[in-house]
Amino acid sequence: MQQQQQFIDAAPGFRLWTEQLGPVDAPPLLLIAGATMPGPGWPEPLVDALAAHHRVIRYDHRDTGRSTWAFDERPYRITDLAQDVIAVLDGLGIGRAHIVGLSLGGMLAQLTLADHPDRLLSATLIGTNALSTAPYTRPDGTEIPAADLPGISPEVLEMWARPVEDHGPEAELDRRVAHWRLLAGTQLPFDTDYFRDLERGIIEHTGHYTSSTAHGRA
């Protein structure tokens, strides 16, 4: 499988790490990760399957992985992260691409679809929320009161509010795996070893185990 890594100058003071996999002449497919998640956070079996028939591109958001970490010096907004999508395509000389956005990446995909529809072949959204002020409705068209909508579990909110303390890399791995366990819920078995290996690989890719809070502040 062909593989190429390079950095893209996305904005003043920000360089983004990118990786391309698969045939260079295949239809481009850009993977847009969730908040605090670098490109290697995508499951490798999924990436390999997609790269069999696509030119797959994944990248590290600002303040993740090997891209520039500089939110405190140069704050940015979610709309800037969305503009990075176009910067990656431009930097790699790609006119139009399929995009797949997960969580925050799904929000960035929606912004890209709204602002740059001419750059997209398709958009796939995974585990995200709609960027709309319209109320939620039932199939019959009646509005669902906001108070009736399910909220985020108290356990997840408590973990998000808890300050991240530095107790070393193994303790940080424990914290990240516990976070994944909460997000996964209890309906399916949780593969502790998979998520520990995933996060260990992300730390090795990044070069340190610091957890970024930039996307929550953007």
Helices and strands as residue ranges (DSSP letters): E 3-11, E 14-21, E 28-32, G 39-41, H 44-51, E 55-59, H 78-91, E 97-102, H 104-115, G 117-119, E 120-126, G 146-148, H 154-161, H 169-184, H 192-206, H 214-217
